[in-house]
Amino acid sequence: MALFMLLSFRVANHGSLREPQELNLAPVYGDDRPAVPVAAIFGANASGKSTVVGAFDFFRSAVRDSQARWLPDGPVPRRPFLLDHESRAEPSSYAVDLLVEGVRYVYGFSVTDAEVVEEWLYTYPRARKRVLFERARMVMTYGASLTGERIAVERTMRPNSLYLSAGAQSAHGQLGVVWRALGGMVLGDGSRQLATVAGASVVSMYKSFEELGLPLRADVLAVADLGVHDMRPGVTRSKGFASFQKHLAEQARDLPEGFEATAAQTLEFVHRIGDEEFVLPVEAESAGTKTWLSMVTMALTCLLGGTPLWIDEIDVSLHPLLTAKLLTLFQNPELNPRGAQLTFTTHDASLLGTMLGDQVLRRDQVWFVEKSAATGASELYPLSDFKPRKGENFERRYLAGSYGAVPLLPETAFEDMLKKYWGTHGEGVSA
């Protein structure tokens, strides 16, 4: 059974998402699971795909950090729609439906630049709604189902912090269950993953996987780079470390206790050429190798914990077959018994087709984002709205514009611009 499963995410007035939008993860085509394990979001550049992930990231960070890290008198760091005069003053709203240890919860809030306007938490233990709490600015209303020190939490709550976040900081057991589920989700950005591979967190997870019997060895890395034979933790010291060590040696003194532990943790990659081995730092590895390692590390973390993973631009520096391989880890119930979920954005239309004879994405796992040229607002909608037939060539129809969410390419704008330039500069170009 899944420890935590996201059923839907709703957002309004965040970035280009002006009107209420919903990412509904409920299966559409004959699946007894409460939510699909994979959801892919396609769209043109600047259509709003990353904004969907960004909205979810803000929601998660507000739950996790509003009480502990937001400044008491500071603004709410939201990002409202900016292309009209009304939206800047209107609240931004966020809400989720989720399952936590088999119990359904509905949680959400609305915020302005200055305060939390509304907040609510409901539970459905036997498919019947029970109010845990409702909030209107600083006025709280409690349901009988919420136990524990409710008023003590209320006293610590601020106008710009969430009651759920304040409850977790006050060690409220019932609220802490929902807070840990929402705060434990993992978010990644494919365009930024390259820099994280050398970080201590990846090294720490690498070591943890080793202890659990999941060694990230050559057979895992070789998928992305046939030249990598092995991988191991290493230490990167600052440029001044050698001179400092020499200075201490001249004074017959040892390194201060724990000093070496402060050196940066990184990874080293072993390449084998013939009978000889070469150890390379992470900086010398290909972008594909580093991205693949980072993606696999995040995926394993979520698969073992049964938690959702959101990735913006999953296909950066990855071959389509590698991306498809990553998806199969979440699609297979045997490999994903705890119901971890993967939601990602991508431009890779090949994921809409078949690879190695199998359909990569199901019809109810595909979403599109399209931005209106008239208003600048984005719309999120599912492939299932088009009533696609099973076995239909989704890739071809998407690229042909049947589902929208593709860039409008100027027919001759680039050609005309270059012809005019070279003609003006005397090079001459025949029409």
N, C-alpha and C positions, 0 to 999 in steps of 0.2 A: 504493500500500500504506500502511496505517495505521502511523504511527510508534509509537503507543501506543494500546492499546484495552483497556478494562476488560471482563472477562468475567463476573465476579461479585464481590460483596462480602458477607462474613459477619460477624455481630456477635452477642455474647452478653453479658448483664449490663451494659448501658449504658442509663441512663435507664429508660424504661418497657419496653425490650426485654430482658426477664428471660431468657427461653429463647433458644437459638440461632435466629437468623433469617438468611435469605439472599435477597439481591436478585440473581437469576440473569438475566443479560442475553442468554443464548443464544437465538437465534430458535427458535420452536416451529413455525411454519407456512411451510415451503418457502422458506427464504432461505439463500443460499450464503455470506452474511457471517458471521463468527464471533460477532458480537454485534449487537444492534439499535442503531440510531443514536439512538433516543429512548426514554426510559422515564418514564412519568408515575405519580405516587403520589397516590391519592385517599384521603380519610378525613374523619371528622367533626372538629370542633374538639377539641383535647387528646387525639386518638386515638394520636398518636405519629409523625405524618408528619415533623415537624421533627426529631424525635429520630433518625430514620434519617439525615437529612442531618447532624445534629450528631455522630452516631457516626462518619460518614465524615470529617467535619472533624477530629475528634480523632485519628483514625487518620493522616490526612495530616499534621497538625501534629506528632504524635509522631515520625513518620519524618523530617520536615524539621527539627525544632527540639530534640529531646530532648537531643542531645549539645551543641549550640551555645548553647541558651538556657535550658534547665531548670537550676535551681540544683543544684549538686552534692549538697547535703545536703537538698534540698527534696523535697516529696511529689510523687507522680505525679498530675497534675491530671485524673484520670478522674472519671466520674460514674456510680457503680453504681446498681442498682435499690435503692430505699430502703423499699419497702413490705413487707419481711419482715426477719427478724433474720439470716438466713444470707447473703444476697446481699452485704451490706456487707463481709463478710470474704472472700468468694470473688473470684477473679480476674475481670477483664473481658477478653474476647477479641475480636480483630479479624483478619480475613484477606481477601486478595484473590487472584483469578486474573486475570492480565493478559498481554497480548501486547506485547512490546517489540521493534520491528523484526522482527516475524514469529516471534519465539521466545516460547514460553509460560513464564511464571514463576508460582509460588505462594509468597506471602509472608504471614507473620502473626506475631502476638505476643499474649501474655497478661500483664496487669499487675495488681498490687494497688496500694493507696495508697502503698506504700513502694518497690516494686521491679518489675523485669521478671522474671517467673517463667519464661516460655518465649519463644523466638523461633526462627523457621525460615525458610529460603529454599531452594526447589527450582526446578529448571529442567527443561524437557522439549524438548531440541533436536531429537530425532527421535521424539517421542511416547513416549520412555522416561524415567522419572524419574531425575534425578541430583541428589544432595544437594550443595548448596553449603555450607550450615552449619546446625547445630542448636545451640540454647542451652538450658541448664537453669540458671537463675539466672546465676551468673558462670562456669559451666563450659561451654566451647565444644567442639564436635565438628565437624571439617571434612571435607568430601568432596574427592575428588581433583580435582573440576571447578573448585574455587575456587583461583585462582592469586593471585600477588602477596603483599604483606606482610601476612599474616594475623595473626601474633602482635603486630606493631606496632599494629594496630588494636585488638586485644584489650587491650593495656596501657592504652589511653586510654579504653576503655569503662568506664562506671560502673554500679552496681546499678540506677540509675533512668534510664539512657539505653539506646537501642537500638544493637545492633551495626551495623546498616545505617546508622544516622545517624553513628556514630563512623567507619565506613569512608569515608563521603562527606567528613567533615571531615579525614580523613587522605589524601584524594585517591586512594583506591583505585579504580582504573579499572573493574574488573568490577562492584563494588558501586555505584559512582557511576552506572552506566547505569540500574539499577533505582531508585535514590534520586531521580535527576532526573525520571524518568517519574512517580513517585508525587508528588513535591513540586511538579511543574509543573502539576498540575490546578488548575482555577479554581472557586472557590465564591462564590456570591452569595446575597443575601437580599433578596427583592423589597420587603420592608417597610423596608429600610435603603438602598436604592439611590438614593433621592432626594438624600441628603446627599453622595453620592460624585461627582455630576456636576460640582460645582465644584472637585473636587480636582485636584491636579497630575498624578496618574496618568492620569486620563481625558484631560486636555489633552495629555499626552505621547503617549498612544495615538492620539488624534485627529490629531496631527502626523505620527505614523508612518504612519497610513493614507493621509494626503495624499501622503506621499513614495512609497508603494507604488502610487499611482494608484487609491486607493479613497476618494475624497472624500466625507465625510459632509455632503452639501449639502442643498439644499431638497427634492429628490425623496425623500430618505430621511426627513427630518424631517416632511415634509408628510403622511406617512402618519398621524402622531399629531396634528399640529396644522396645519391649512391656513393658518394665519396666519404661520407661520415661513417667511421667504424665504431666509435664509442663517444661517450660524453661523461664528464665528471666535474664536480665542484672545484673551483679555484679561488684564489685570493688576488685582488688587485690592490696594490698599495700606492699611496700618493707619491709624487715625484720626490718629496722631501724625506721619504721614509729611509732611504739608503744613507743619506747624509746624517740623519738623526741617529740611526743605528751605529754609524761609524763614530759619531761624537760620544756616544755612551761607551763604546768599546775602548776609546782612548782614555776614558776616566774609570775603566774597569767596573762599569756598572751594567746591570742587566736591564732589559726592557721593562717598563712599568707593568705591573700585573694587569692582565686583560687588554693590553695595548693592541696586540695582534688581532684580537677579536673585533676591534673597531675598523679594521681594514674592510674595504668593500668586498662583498661576496659576488662571485660571478660564475660562469661556466666555461669549461675548456672542451674543445672538440678534437677528437683523435681521428686523423686521416691515415690510412695505410696505403702506401704506394709500394707494391711488390712486398718485400720482407721488411721494409722500413716504416716506422711510425712517425708522424709529425703532429705535434700538439699546437693547435691554433686557438687564439682568443676568439671570443664571440664576435668582436668587431670584424674579424676576417671572414666570417661566414656569410653566405648569401642571404638576401632578404627573404627568399622563400623558406630557407631552413629556419631562420629565426621566427618568422611569422607562424610556421607550422608548429614549432615547439611551444610557442606562447598559446596558440589556439588549443593544442592538445592538453596543455597544462590546465587551462581554464575548463575545458570540457570534462576532464577527469575529476576535477574538483567538484563540479556540479553533479556529475553522474554518481559519484560516491555519496554525496550529501543529499541527493534528491531535490536540488534547488534549481530555479530558472536561471538561464544564462541569456543575456542580451548582447548582441555584437553588432556594431555599426560597421558597414563595409567589410563583410566577412571575406570577400574574395580578393582583397588587396594582397598582391604578391603570391597568391596561391593559384595553382592550376585547378581548373574545374573538377577534375577527378579527385583532388585532395579535399576540396570543399564538400563534394558528394560523399566522400569517405567519412568526413566529420559528421555529416547529417545521419549516416547510417547508425552511428553510435547511439543517437537519441531515438531513432525510429524503431530499433530492435528491442522488444520488451525483455528479452533474455539478457541483453547487455545493459538495459536501463530499467531494472525492476522497481526502482524507487520513484519513477515517473518524472525525472528531470526534464525540463523543457528548454528548447533553443528557439529564440526569436532573433531574426537578423535582417539587415538590409543588404541589398546587392544590386548590381547592374548585370550580373551574369545570367543572361537569358537561357544559356544552355542548361541551367538547373530546372528549367520548365520542361525539358525533354527527357529522353531516356539515356541512360549510360550503362554500358555493359548489359543491355537488355532489360533493365529495370527502370520504372518511373521513379525519379528522384523525389519529387514532391507530389503529394496527393492534391486533389482539386480543392479541398477545404483547408489546405495549408498555405495558400497563395493569396497575397494581398497586394493592392496597388495604391500608390499615392499620386495624385495629379493636382497641379496648382492652376487656379483660374487666372487667365491673363487679364480679366476684367477687374478682379478684386484683389489678387495676390494671395488669396486664401487657399489652403490645401484641403483636399478631400481624401479620406481613407476608405477604401471599399474592397470587398473580397471578390475573388474570381468566381465564387459560387453564385454571385448575383447574375452572372451571364448564363447560368444553367448549362455549363459545359458537359458534353458527353464523355463518358469514360473512354480513354484511349485517344481522345482528341489531341492534335498536335498543338499544345499550348504555346510552345516556343514560337512556332511559325506565326500563329495568330497574334501573339503579343507584339512581335516585331513588325507585323503588318498593320498594327494600330487598332486591332479589333477590340482590345480592352482599354484603350487609352493609356495614359501614364508613360508615353514615349516622347522623346524630344521632337519638336517641330523643326525639321532641317530646312534651311533656306535653299531653294533650288539652285540658284546661280550666284548668290551673294558673294561667296568667297572667290569664285572664279572672276566675277565682274570686278571686284576690288583689286585683285592681282593684275588683271588685264589693264585696268586704269593706271595702276602704279607703274608698270613696266612701260606702258605707252607714254606716260608723262615723262619718264626718265630716259626716253629715247631708245629703249631696247627693242621695242616693237614686238607685238604679239598678234598673230593672226586670229581673227574671230572664229 
